[in-house]
Amino acid sequence: MDCTPKSGEPWRVGVLFSQTGVTAGIERTQLQGTLMAIEEINAGGGVDGREILPVVRDPQSDPALFSALAERLMTEERVSVLFGCYMSSTRKAILPVVERRNGLLLYSTLYEGFECSRNVIYTGAAPNQNGRQLADYLTREYGSRVYMVGSDYIYPYESSRIMRELVLQRSGKILAEKYLPLNATQKAFAPVIRDIRRKQPDFIFSTVVGAATAHLYHAYAEAGFDPARMPIASLTTSEAEISDIGVAASRGHVTAAPYFDSIDSEANRRFVARYRERFGEHERTNASCEAAYFQVHLFAQALRIASCMDTDRLRDAIFGQEFDAPQGRVRIDPDNNHTYLWPRVGRVDAEGRFEIVAESPVAMKPDPYLVDHNAADEADIRWRRQAAV
């Protein structure tokens, strides 16, 4: 790639977050986090005096369209850096494109792990940064008899596999494992709810995503189940989904994530205030939105060093980059292209916000392959002590 300075020309980046389709609700917040970060950087003079120009496309929650648009951006639009994807199926669809074209995808969603492409920077939580903490909290507070329900694609299958292993290591039992289509209706959850009533688990582990999330929680509420005794626990039910579900049906349920909009820090209060000023006073941030935001700033820092959109130079520059994100200081790990993040567990309160019931006092090194399910490093020991308070 030609790295000759081109004064005044913008740095063009592709942005692929769905504005329509089954995951449009959460992806819209990722798009907004991305655009807000770009606006902040441009307002500060851009990078080397050149603005970042987002080339935004709507992949409509369709993996095939994600792939086609990524190919078009990298060939016809000559864009080498992409921000995008929520579902793992869409990331997997783009992966061959960025690898073949030697582009760079910055991926801001928690995911199932067991991947490390040299053409992807992963800024969402790896399994050791949310799943292990959720399993610890739930088996201690509620019990270890688990009912699993998810959407029918790769992330739920792999996340349930990991949770199964974590629960079994804690002497637990998996009572059932059910998967429904991405566009499942509330009626489609009726057989699952009947089965849950029969089996009486200690908690329900949900990997349901998109619009179907609200249907599951409403079906649960209509069945009269008590979240104080048998909550729905999730890694994917964020503030965006809670807004769709409503407070009445979401109160008492549990999520693990590195970020919640209720984090009590000056950095997060500023972030939430800017976000609401930009996109509406009732808009809520969430973990995927926050990662979409801070990864743009990490990219801009790397671009200042590389002074070029060449993928190899950018990748080398982004390794080890740090940023004071709303969740805390984050850092790209050169060992595996993932990010040091701050594990937390939250429970939905009476106002529809996540009350943080456990959190790590330090950022945790990413372990996308979950090499040790019970890693006892200093961060984990301090986590356990704080969580037990």
C-alpha positions as CSV (number, residue, x, y, z in Angstrom):
1,M,0.0,0.0,0.0
2,D,1.2,3.5,-0.8
3,C,2.0,5.3,2.4
4,T,3.0,8.6,0.9
5,P,1.3,11.4,2.9
6,K,-1.8,12.8,1.2
7,S,-2.5,16.1,2.9
8,G,-6.1,16.9,3.4
9,E,-7.5,13.6,2.2
10,P,-9.6,11.8,4.8
11,W,-8.8,8.4,6.2
12,R,-11.6,6.1,4.9
13,V,-12.9,3.3,7.0
14,G,-15.7,0.8,6.5
15,V,-18.5,0.5,9.0
16,L,-20.7,-2.6,8.9
17,F,-23.3,-2.6,11.6
18,S,-26.9,-3.6,10.9
19,Q,-29.5,-0.9,10.9
20,T,-32.3,-3.4,9.9
21,G,-32.8,-7.1,10.7
22,V,-33.0,-9.2,13.8
23,T,-30.0,-7.7,15.5
24,A,-30.5,-4.1,14.5
25,G,-31.3,-3.0,18.0
26,I,-27.9,-3.8,19.5
27,E,-25.9,-3.1,16.3
28,R,-27.5,0.4,16.1
29,T,-25.8,1.2,19.4
30,Q,-22.5,-0.1,18.1
31,L,-22.9,2.1,15.0
32,Q,-23.6,5.1,17.3
33,G,-20.6,4.4,19.5
34,T,-18.4,4.2,16.4
35,L,-19.7,7.4,14.9
36,M,-19.4,9.3,18.2
37,A,-15.7,8.3,18.6
38,I,-15.0,9.3,15.0
39,E,-16.7,12.7,15.6
40,E,-14.6,13.2,18.8
41,I,-11.3,12.4,16.9
42,N,-12.2,14.7,14.0
43,A,-13.2,17.5,16.3
44,G,-9.7,17.3,17.8
45,G,-8.1,17.7,14.4
46,G,-8.3,14.2,13.1
47,V,-5.2,12.1,12.7
48,D,-2.2,14.0,11.3
49,G,-4.6,16.8,10.3
50,R,-6.8,14.4,8.3
51,E,-10.4,13.5,9.3
52,I,-11.6,9.9,9.5
53,L,-14.4,9.3,7.0
54,P,-16.8,6.4,7.9
55,V,-18.2,4.6,4.8
56,V,-21.4,3.2,6.4
57,R,-23.3,0.2,4.9
58,D,-26.3,-1.7,6.3
59,P,-25.7,-5.5,6.2
60,Q,-29.3,-6.2,7.5
61,S,-28.2,-8.9,10.0
62,D,-27.5,-11.2,7.0
63,P,-24.1,-13.0,7.0
64,A,-24.1,-13.3,3.2
65,L,-24.6,-9.5,2.9
66,F,-21.9,-8.8,5.5
67,S,-19.5,-10.8,3.3
68,A,-20.6,-9.1,0.0
69,L,-20.4,-5.6,1.5
70,A,-17.0,-6.3,3.0
71,E,-15.7,-7.5,-0.4
72,R,-17.2,-4.4,-2.1
73,L,-15.7,-2.0,0.5
74,M,-12.2,-3.5,0.2
75,T,-12.2,-3.7,-3.6
76,E,-14.4,-1.0,-5.1
77,E,-14.1,1.5,-2.2
78,R,-10.5,0.6,-1.5
79,V,-11.1,0.5,2.2
80,S,-8.7,-1.6,4.3
81,V,-10.0,-1.2,7.8
82,L,-13.5,-2.3,8.9
83,F,-15.4,-1.7,12.1
84,G,-18.3,-4.1,12.3
85,C,-20.3,-7.3,13.1
86,Y,-22.3,-8.4,16.1
87,M,-23.1,-12.1,15.6
88,S,-20.3,-14.5,15.3
89,S,-21.9,-15.8,12.1
90,T,-21.3,-12.4,10.5
91,R,-17.8,-12.2,11.8
92,K,-17.1,-15.7,10.3
93,A,-18.6,-14.5,7.0
94,I,-16.2,-11.5,6.9
95,L,-13.2,-13.3,8.1
96,P,-12.2,-14.9,4.7
97,V,-12.6,-11.5,3.0
98,V,-10.2,-9.6,5.4
99,E,-7.7,-12.4,5.4
100,R,-7.7,-12.8,1.6
101,R,-7.4,-9.0,1.1
102,N,-5.2,-8.5,4.1
103,G,-7.5,-6.0,5.7
104,L,-8.2,-5.4,9.3
105,L,-11.5,-6.0,11.1
106,L,-12.1,-4.4,14.6
107,Y,-14.7,-6.5,16.3
108,S,-16.4,-5.0,19.4
109,T,-18.7,-7.9,20.5
110,L,-18.3,-10.5,23.2
111,Y,-17.9,-13.9,21.5
112,E,-17.3,-17.6,22.1
113,G,-13.5,-17.4,21.7
114,F,-11.4,-20.1,20.1
115,E,-10.3,-17.8,17.3
116,C,-7.2,-15.6,16.7
117,S,-6.9,-14.2,13.2
118,R,-4.0,-11.9,12.4
119,N,-6.6,-9.8,10.5
120,V,-8.9,-9.2,13.5
121,I,-8.6,-7.0,16.6
122,Y,-11.0,-8.4,19.2
123,T,-12.2,-5.7,21.7
124,G,-15.3,-7.6,23.1
125,A,-15.0,-10.0,26.0
126,A,-13.4,-13.4,25.6
127,P,-14.8,-16.4,27.6
128,N,-12.5,-15.9,30.5
129,Q,-13.6,-12.3,30.9
130,N,-17.3,-13.0,31.3
131,G,-18.3,-16.7,31.2
132,R,-16.1,-17.9,34.0
133,Q,-17.2,-15.0,36.3
134,L,-20.9,-15.7,35.5
135,A,-20.5,-19.4,36.3
136,D,-18.8,-18.6,39.6
137,Y,-21.5,-16.1,40.7
138,L,-24.5,-18.2,39.7
139,T,-23.4,-21.5,41.1
140,R,-22.5,-19.8,44.4
141,E,-25.6,-17.6,44.7
142,Y,-28.4,-19.8,43.1
143,G,-27.2,-23.4,42.6
144,S,-25.7,-25.5,39.8
145,R,-28.7,-27.1,38.0
146,V,-28.8,-25.3,34.7
147,Y,-31.3,-25.0,31.8
148,M,-29.8,-23.7,28.6
149,V,-31.7,-22.0,25.8
150,G,-30.2,-20.1,22.8
151,S,-30.6,-18.9,19.2
152,D,-29.7,-21.4,16.5
153,Y,-26.2,-20.3,15.3
154,I,-22.5,-20.7,16.2
155,Y,-22.2,-18.3,19.2
156,P,-24.9,-19.9,21.3
157,Y,-23.7,-23.4,20.6
158,E,-20.1,-22.6,21.5
159,S,-21.0,-20.4,24.5
160,S,-23.3,-23.2,25.9
161,R,-20.5,-25.7,25.4
162,I,-18.1,-23.5,27.5
163,M,-20.8,-22.9,30.1
164,R,-21.5,-26.6,30.3
165,E,-17.8,-27.3,31.0
166,L,-17.7,-24.5,33.6
167,V,-20.8,-25.8,35.4
168,L,-19.7,-29.4,35.4
169,Q,-16.4,-28.4,36.8
170,R,-18.4,-26.9,39.7
171,S,-20.2,-30.2,40.3
172,G,-23.3,-28.9,38.5
173,K,-25.8,-30.5,36.1
174,I,-27.2,-29.5,32.7
175,L,-30.9,-30.3,32.7
176,A,-31.5,-29.4,29.0
177,E,-30.2,-27.5,26.0
178,K,-32.6,-26.0,23.5
179,Y,-32.1,-23.8,20.4
180,L,-34.7,-21.7,18.5
181,P,-34.5,-19.7,15.2
182,L,-33.2,-16.2,15.3
183,N,-36.6,-14.9,14.5
184,A,-38.4,-17.0,17.1
185,T,-41.7,-15.6,18.4
186,Q,-42.9,-15.6,21.9
187,K,-45.2,-18.5,21.1
188,A,-42.2,-20.5,20.0
189,F,-40.8,-20.3,23.6
190,A,-44.0,-21.9,25.1
191,P,-42.6,-25.5,24.9
192,V,-39.3,-24.3,26.5
193,I,-41.2,-22.6,29.3
194,R,-43.3,-25.8,30.0
195,D,-40.1,-27.8,30.1
196,I,-38.5,-25.3,32.5
197,R,-41.5,-25.6,34.8
198,R,-41.1,-29.4,34.8
199,K,-37.4,-29.4,35.5
200,Q,-37.1,-26.5,37.9
201,P,-33.5,-25.4,37.3
202,D,-31.6,-23.1,39.6
203,F,-31.0,-20.7,36.7
204,I,-31.5,-20.4,33.0
205,F,-28.5,-19.7,30.8
206,S,-29.7,-17.7,27.8
207,T,-27.8,-17.2,24.6
208,V,-30.9,-15.9,22.8
209,V,-30.0,-12.8,20.8
210,G,-31.8,-10.1,18.8
211,A,-35.5,-9.5,18.9
212,A,-36.2,-13.0,20.3
213,T,-34.6,-12.0,23.6
214,A,-37.6,-10.0,24.6
215,H,-39.9,-12.9,23.7
216,L,-38.0,-15.2,26.0
217,Y,-38.2,-12.8,29.0
218,H,-41.8,-12.0,28.4
219,A,-42.7,-15.7,28.2
220,Y,-40.8,-16.3,31.5
221,A,-42.6,-13.4,33.2
222,E,-46.0,-14.6,32.0
223,A,-45.3,-18.0,33.4
224,G,-45.0,-16.4,36.8
225,F,-41.4,-17.6,37.5
226,D,-39.4,-15.8,40.2
227,P,-36.0,-14.4,39.2
228,A,-35.0,-14.2,42.9
229,R,-35.0,-18.0,42.9
230,M,-34.4,-18.9,39.2
231,P,-33.0,-16.0,37.2
232,I,-32.3,-15.9,33.5
233,A,-28.5,-15.4,33.2
234,S,-26.9,-14.1,30.0
235,L,-23.8,-12.7,28.4
236,T,-25.8,-11.0,25.7
237,T,-28.7,-9.4,27.4
238,S,-27.5,-5.8,27.7
239,E,-29.1,-2.4,28.3
240,A,-30.2,-2.4,24.7
241,E,-32.3,-5.6,25.2
242,I,-33.5,-4.4,28.6
243,S,-35.0,-1.3,26.9
244,D,-36.9,-3.6,24.6
245,I,-37.9,-6.1,27.3
246,G,-39.1,-3.4,29.8
247,V,-38.3,-3.2,33.5
248,A,-41.2,-5.4,34.7
249,A,-40.0,-8.5,32.8
250,S,-36.2,-7.9,33.2
251,R,-35.9,-7.0,36.9
252,G,-33.8,-9.5,38.9
253,H,-32.1,-11.2,35.9
254,V,-28.3,-11.4,35.6
255,T,-25.7,-10.5,33.0
256,A,-21.9,-10.6,32.9
257,A,-20.0,-8.0,30.9
258,P,-17.0,-5.7,31.2
259,Y,-19.2,-2.7,31.0
260,F,-22.6,-1.5,32.3
261,D,-24.0,2.0,31.8
262,S,-24.3,2.2,35.6
263,I,-20.6,2.1,36.3
264,D,-20.0,4.8,38.9
265,S,-17.0,6.7,37.6
266,E,-16.3,10.1,36.2
267,A,-15.2,8.7,32.8
268,N,-18.3,6.7,32.4
269,R,-20.6,9.6,33.4
270,R,-19.0,11.7,30.8
271,F,-19.4,9.0,28.2
272,V,-23.0,8.4,28.9
273,A,-23.8,12.1,29.0
274,R,-22.1,12.7,25.6
275,Y,-23.9,9.7,24.1
276,R,-27.3,10.9,25.3
277,E,-26.6,14.4,24.1
278,R,-25.7,13.1,20.7
279,F,-28.3,10.4,20.2
280,G,-31.2,11.2,22.5
281,E,-31.8,11.5,26.3
282,H,-33.4,8.1,26.6
283,E,-30.6,6.2,24.7
284,R,-28.5,3.8,26.8
285,T,-25.0,2.6,26.3
286,N,-23.9,-1.1,26.7
287,A,-20.8,-3.2,26.5
288,S,-20.9,-3.7,22.7
289,C,-21.5,0.0,22.2
290,E,-18.7,1.0,24.6
291,A,-16.2,-1.4,22.9
292,A,-17.2,0.0,19.5
293,Y,-16.4,3.4,20.9
294,F,-13.1,2.8,22.5
295,Q,-11.7,0.6,19.6
296,V,-12.0,3.6,17.3
297,H,-9.8,5.6,19.7
298,L,-7.3,2.7,19.8
299,F,-7.3,2.6,16.0
300,A,-6.7,6.4,15.8
301,Q,-3.7,6.1,18.2
302,A,-2.2,3.3,16.1
303,L,-2.8,5.3,12.9
304,R,-0.9,8.3,14.4
305,I,2.1,5.9,14.8
306,A,1.8,4.1,11.5
307,S,0.9,7.3,9.5
308,C,-0.6,4.9,7.0
309,M,-3.5,2.5,6.4
310,D,-1.2,-0.4,5.6
311,T,-2.6,-3.3,7.5
312,D,0.8,-4.8,8.6
313,R,2.0,-1.4,9.9
314,L,-1.3,-0.7,11.6
315,R,-1.5,-4.1,13.3
316,D,2.1,-3.6,14.7
317,A,1.2,-0.2,15.9
318,I,-2.1,-1.2,17.7
319,F,-0.5,-4.0,19.7
320,G,0.0,-2.8,23.2
321,Q,-2.1,0.4,22.7
322,E,-4.0,1.5,25.8
323,F,-7.0,3.8,26.3
324,D,-8.9,5.1,29.3
325,A,-12.3,3.6,28.3
326,P,-15.5,4.1,30.3
327,Q,-15.0,0.6,31.8
328,G,-11.4,1.4,32.8
329,R,-8.1,1.4,31.1
330,V,-8.0,-1.2,28.3
331,R,-5.0,-2.6,26.3
332,I,-4.6,-4.6,23.2
333,D,-2.7,-7.8,24.0
334,P,0.0,-8.5,21.4
335,D,-0.1,-12.2,22.4
336,N,-3.5,-12.8,20.8
337,N,-5.0,-9.6,19.3
338,H,-7.6,-9.5,22.1
339,T,-8.1,-6.8,24.8
340,Y,-7.5,-6.6,28.6
341,L,-11.0,-5.9,30.0
342,W,-12.7,-5.5,33.4
343,P,-15.1,-8.5,34.3
344,R,-18.3,-7.5,36.0
345,V,-21.6,-9.2,36.9
346,G,-24.8,-7.1,37.0
347,R,-28.4,-7.7,38.1
348,V,-31.3,-5.7,36.8
349,D,-32.8,-3.4,39.4
350,A,-36.2,-1.8,39.9
351,E,-35.2,1.1,37.5
352,G,-34.1,-1.2,34.7
353,R,-30.4,-0.6,35.3
354,F,-27.7,-3.1,36.1
355,E,-26.7,-3.1,39.8
356,I,-23.1,-4.3,39.8
357,V,-22.9,-7.2,42.2
358,A,-19.4,-8.4,41.5
359,E,-16.4,-6.8,39.7
360,S,-12.7,-7.3,39.2
361,P,-10.5,-4.5,40.6
362,V,-8.0,-5.0,37.7
363,A,-8.2,-5.6,34.0
364,M,-8.0,-9.3,33.1
365,K,-5.7,-10.6,30.4
366,P,-7.7,-12.2,27.6
367,D,-7.6,-16.0,27.2
368,P,-9.7,-16.7,24.0
369,Y,-8.9,-20.4,24.1
370,L,-9.8,-20.7,27.8
371,V,-6.7,-22.7,28.4
372,D,-7.3,-22.8,32.2
373,H,-11.0,-22.8,33.2
374,N,-9.9,-22.0,36.8
375,A,-6.9,-19.7,36.3
376,A,-5.8,-18.5,39.8
377,D,-3.7,-15.5,38.8
378,E,-3.7,-12.5,41.1
379,A,-6.6,-10.8,39.2
380,D,-8.8,-13.9,39.7
381,I,-7.9,-14.2,43.4
382,R,-8.8,-10.6,44.0
383,W,-12.0,-11.1,42.0
384,R,-13.1,-14.0,44.2
385,R,-12.4,-12.1,47.4
386,Q,-14.4,-9.1,46.3
387,A,-17.3,-11.1,44.8
388,A,-17.7,-12.9,48.1
389,V,-18.3,-9.7,50.1
